[in-house]
Amino acid sequence: MLEKRKVYIYIGIAWTLIFAGMSFYWATGGMVGVRSLGGQIYKMALEKDPSLVPIVWLTGFVKLGGCLLLFSLLYPWKNDRLEKIFTIVIRIAGAFLFLYGFLNFITISLAALNILDFDLSSYATMWRLIFWEPFWMLGGILYWMSVKNTNGNQESKYERTG
């Protein structure tokens, strides 16, 4: 069971690094993919708005924090309380990532159906629905699955280190 969890942990770490890498790329002035975000973010990037750069750097570092959380699952903690805290935080992060993507998917879909009015081009709408929002949801699933079997019926410390 632990080996299956490790797969989710490692894929979650890779997902997080890719996600953070995109932020760092954009923070350094990269423009590939920015149009797919659409809306105000795209406008600010086009205008080279200086207030956007520190925000994008910050989001990259916050995303790297997710890597630290996932790496914490690979360490055989001697303090069960600390391990439980990491597990809860990762579950909350996973739920947030999934719900963020899911709720954005719903609202952007409603905008595409002209039920809501968004300042989003059809190009950005397409990319948000086929890539960005599902990407957020995938991250949430990976985070959640990385701690799926850590509720009450945890493996013993000996099973987890092997």
C-alpha positions in Angstrom: 0.0 0.0 0.0 2.8 2.4 0.8 4.4 1.9 -2.6 1.2 3.1 -4.3 1.2 6.1 -2.0 4.8 6.9 -2.9 3.8 6.9 -6.6 1.2 9.6 -5.8 3.8 11.5 -3.7 6.4 11.5 -6.4 4.0 12.4 -9.2 2.6 15.2 -6.9 6.1 16.5 -6.4 6.7 16.5 -10.2 3.3 18.2 -10.7 4.2 20.9 -8.1 7.7 21.5 -9.6 6.2 21.9 -13.1 3.6 24.3 -11.7 6.2 26.3 -9.8 8.5 26.3 -12.8 5.8 27.9 -14.9 5.5 30.7 -12.4 9.3 31.3 -12.2 9.4 31.3 -16.0 6.7 34.0 -16.2 8.3 35.9 -13.4 11.5 36.2 -15.4 9.5 37.7 -18.3 8.6 34.6 -20.3 5.5 35.0 -22.3 4.9 31.5 -23.7 1.5 30.3 -22.3 0.5 33.6 -20.7 -2.2 34.2 -23.3 -3.9 31.0 -22.3 -4.5 32.5 -18.9 -6.5 35.4 -20.3 -8.2 38.2 -18.5 -6.4 40.7 -16.3 -3.3 38.5 -15.8 -2.7 38.4 -19.5 -3.2 42.2 -19.8 -0.8 42.9 -17.0 1.8 40.6 -18.5 1.5 42.3 -21.9 1.9 45.7 -20.4 4.9 44.5 -18.3 3.1 45.7 -15.2 5.8 45.8 -12.5 3.4 44.9 -9.8 2.8 41.5 -11.4 6.4 40.2 -11.2 6.7 40.0 -7.3 3.3 38.3 -7.2 4.3 35.7 -9.7 7.6 35.1 -7.9 5.7 34.7 -4.6 3.2 32.2 -6.2 6.2 30.1 -7.4 7.7 29.9 -3.9 4.3 29.1 -2.4 3.9 26.3 -4.9 7.4 25.0 -3.9 6.0 24.8 -0.3 3.8 22.1 -1.6 6.9 20.1 -2.5 8.1 20.4 1.0 4.8 19.1 2.3 4.9 16.1 0.0 8.5 15.4 0.8 7.5 15.3 4.5 5.4 12.2 3.7 8.6 10.3 2.8 10.3 11.0 6.1 9.7 8.5 8.9 8.6 11.0 11.6 9.0 9.9 15.2 6.5 12.5 16.3 3.0 11.2 15.3 1.4 14.6 16.1 3.7 16.4 13.6 3.0 13.7 11.0 -0.7 14.2 11.5 -0.4 17.9 11.1 1.4 17.5 7.8 -1.3 15.0 6.7 -4.1 17.4 7.5 -2.4 20.3 5.8 -1.8 18.2 2.7 -5.4 17.1 2.7 -6.6 20.8 3.0 -4.2 21.8 0.2 -5.5 19.0 -2.0 -9.1 19.9 -1.4 -8.3 23.6 -2.1 -6.5 22.8 -5.4 -9.3 20.5 -6.6 -12.1 22.9 -5.6 -10.3 25.9 -7.1 -10.0 24.2 -10.4 -13.5 22.7 -10.3 -15.2 25.9 -9.3 -13.3 27.8 -12.0 -14.2 25.2 -14.5 -17.9 25.7 -13.7 -17.8 29.5 -13.8 -15.7 29.5 -17.0 -18.1 27.0 -18.6 -21.1 29.2 -17.6 -19.3 32.2 -19.2 -18.7 30.2 -22.3 -22.5 29.5 -22.4 -23.1 33.3 -22.0 -24.7 32.8 -18.6 -21.9 34.7 -16.9 -20.0 37.7 -18.3 -16.2 37.3 -18.1 -13.5 39.3 -19.7 -11.9 36.1 -21.2 -11.1 35.6 -24.8 -12.4 32.4 -26.5 -8.7 31.3 -26.8 -8.2 31.7 -23.0 -11.6 30.1 -22.3 -10.6 27.0 -24.4 -7.2 26.6 -22.6 -8.7 27.2 -19.2 -11.3 24.5 -19.8 -9.1 21.9 -21.5 -5.8 22.5 -19.5 -5.6 25.0 -16.6 -8.6 24.0 -14.5 -8.2 20.3 -15.0 -4.5 20.8 -14.2 -5.5 22.4 -10.8 -7.9 19.5 -10.2 -5.2 16.9 -11.0 -2.9 18.5 -8.4 -5.7 18.3 -5.8 -6.2 14.6 -6.6 -2.5 13.9 -6.4 -2.2 15.7 -3.0 -5.3 13.9 -1.7 -4.1 10.5 -2.9 -0.7 11.0 -1.4 -2.3 10.9 2.1 -5.3 8.7 1.3 -4.3 5.8 3.5 -3.0 7.8 6.5 -6.2 8.0 8.4 -6.2 6.1 11.7 -5.1 2.9 10.0 -1.5 3.9 9.3 1.1 1.4 8.5 3.5 0.8 11.3 6.8 2.8 11.4 8.6 -0.4 10.3 6.4 -1.0 7.3 6.7 2.7 6.2 10.5 2.8 6.2 11.0 -0.3 4.1 
